[in-house]
Amino acid sequence: MIHVINFDSMMKMVSLGRCDFLPLSIFEGEGELLKVKEMYPNLTFSTKVLFHYDQKMYFYVKSSNPELAQQVQSGLKAMIDSGRFLQFMQNHPLTKSAFPLSKYTESTKFPLDDSELTLF
């Protein structure tokens, strides 16, 4: 098994046929490929096969500022409860290309369970 941590090296490995694919999220795949299309014109981004998993997002604040942590948490919960979070995701430059999610109905999906995943 080959372990590569540098993104450019990963793209090069796929381009040279040393591996078959590089899984990228539906949020980043198209944008990343656009950045390197001149360097790797033989690569394409496909959503025919998807690994489906819950999106985890972490916010870090100083332990000396629990008020900020509470504000971030309550603000995000309020956005989710009101539907504004989804609207934000649908319109944000980094995530809007993934929507509408209905465009993936014909994709083959492989659900991944990361419930036992730990960070440390």
Residue pairs with C-beta under 8 A, 6 or more apart in sequence:
2 13
2 18
2 19
4 10
4 13
7 32
8 36
10 22
11 22
11 36
11 39
11 40
11 43
12 40
13 19
13 22
14 20
14 21
14 22
14 40
14 43
15 40
15 42
15 43
23 51
24 32
24 45
25 98
26 47
26 50
26 97
26 98
26 104
27 94
27 95
27 97
27 98
28 94
29 45
29 47
30 45
30 97
31 94
31 97
32 45
33 40
33 43
33 44
33 45
36 43
37 43
47 103
47 104
47 107
48 106
48 107
48 108
49 107
49 108
49 109
49 110
50 104
50 107
50 108
50 109
50 110
51 109
51 110
51 112
52 109
52 110
52 111
52 112
53 111
53 112
53 113
53 114
54 114
56 114
59 69
59 72
61 68
61 69
61 72
62 68
76 85
78 84
79 85
79 88
80 86
89 95
89 96
89 98
89 99
90 96
90 99
90 100
